[in-house]
């Protein structure tokens, strides 16, 4: 089973930027789609962006135009570039295949906190 490790989170002010990384222990080249999920305080985890094996992308309406998802198959890494951050973007960010199945365990995630 591929292990996923998220990193790059932190505390930023409104309008700031971050780059999140999701490093896989094995190849993700053949995974149809990889996604970034966000769990805000007291809320359920939600998918905010995905990237397909062919490079196609999708974004939740709340982040479209501000977040960009990319992947580097040679490095087995998926990135999420966060720009124009808002306090409502605060949460723990995780990566996993899309769709997520019970066989896909969740990593530790990386905390993003946006101060107003």
FIZA-112700 format. One line per 4 residues: number of its first residue (from 1); their letters; for each residue y, x, z of C-alpha. Coordinates in steps of 0.5 Angstrom, whole numbers, plus 500, padded with zeros to 3 digits. Each point is the difference from the previous one (the first is absolute). Example, Ala and Ser with C-alpha at 12.3 -4.5 7.8 and 13.67 -1.06 7.14 Angstrom:
2
1) AS) 491,525,516 | 507,502,498 .
This chain:
116
1) XXXX) 500,500,500 | 507,503,498 | 504,501,506 | 508,498,499 .
5) XXXX) 505,504,504 | 507,497,500 | 507,504,502 | 507,501,499 .
9) XXXX) 503,494,504 | 505,501,505 | 507,497,503 | 505,499,495 .
13) XXXX) 507,497,499 | 501,494,496 | 501,502,493 | 496,506,501 .
17) XXXX) 494,503,496 | 493,502,502 | 494,502,496 | 493,498,502 .
21) XXXX) 493,504,498 | 493,497,500 | 495,506,500 | 493,498,498 .
25) XXXX) 494,504,502 | 497,499,494 | 501,498,493 | 504,493,499 .
29) XXXX) 501,501,492 | 495,495,499 | 503,495,505 | 502,494,496 .
33) XXXX) 507,499,504 | 503,504,506 | 505,496,505 | 504,501,505 .
37) XXXX) 500,495,506 | 505,499,505 | 499,497,507 | 507,498,503 .
41) XXXX) 500,499,508 | 497,493,502 | 498,499,492 | 494,500,496 .
45) XXXX) 499,506,495 | 502,499,493 | 500,503,494 | 506,503,497 .
49) XXXX) 499,504,494 | 494,502,496 | 498,505,494 | 494,499,496 .
53) XXXX) 496,505,497 | 504,500,493 | 506,500,504 | 503,493,500 .
57) XXXX) 504,498,506 | 501,494,504 | 505,499,506 | 501,494,505 .
61) XXXX) 507,497,499 | 503,503,506 | 499,507,498 | 501,499,492 .
65) XXXX) 505,505,498 | 500,504,506 | 493,503,501 | 496,504,495 .
69) XXXX) 493,501,500 | 497,506,496 | 493,503,500 | 498,507,499 .
73) XXXX) 492,500,498 | 500,508,500 | 502,500,507 | 496,493,502 .
77) XXXX) 507,498,503 | 504,494,500 | 507,500,501 | 505,494,502 .
81) XXXX) 508,502,499 | 504,496,505 | 507,499,498 | 506,496,503 .
85) XXXX) 496,498,506 | 502,494,504 | 498,499,507 | 495,495,498 .
89) XXXX) 496,505,496 | 498,503,507 | 493,500,501 | 493,504,500 .
93) XXXX) 498,501,493 | 493,501,498 | 497,502,493 | 493,497,497 .
97) XXXX) 497,497,494 | 502,494,497 | 497,495,501 | 498,502,507 .
101) XXXX) 493,499,502 | 497,500,507 | 497,507,498 | 507,503,499 .
105) XXXX) 501,503,507 | 508,500,502 | 503,507,502 | 505,501,506 .
109) XXXX) 506,498,495 | 507,503,500 | 505,497,504 | 507,499,497 .
113) XXXX) 506,498,504 | 506,498,497 | 506,499,505 | 506,496,498 .
